[in-house]
């Protein structure tokens, strides 16, 4: 018998770090968008619009972000530095 313990939190963090990219590569952006919209509708139906807006504000989500290659590259470099 192995005395190793399964670290579920580490496992979820590891797969979650690239899970969205895998989903996009397999199913496309429209699939991920549909999942997000369905989740938003379900949350609003269950808890109300103000709850949903508060949740998004708490997470720092400000709506669709503008497309900026320079910002994406800078953010990617920052993430790479943090991961190293």
Secondary structure, 3 states (H helix, E strand, C coil): CCCCCCCHHHHHHHHHHHHHHHHHHHHCHHHHHHHHHHHHHHHHHHHCHHHHHHHHHHHCCCCCCCCCHHHHHHHHHHHHHHHC
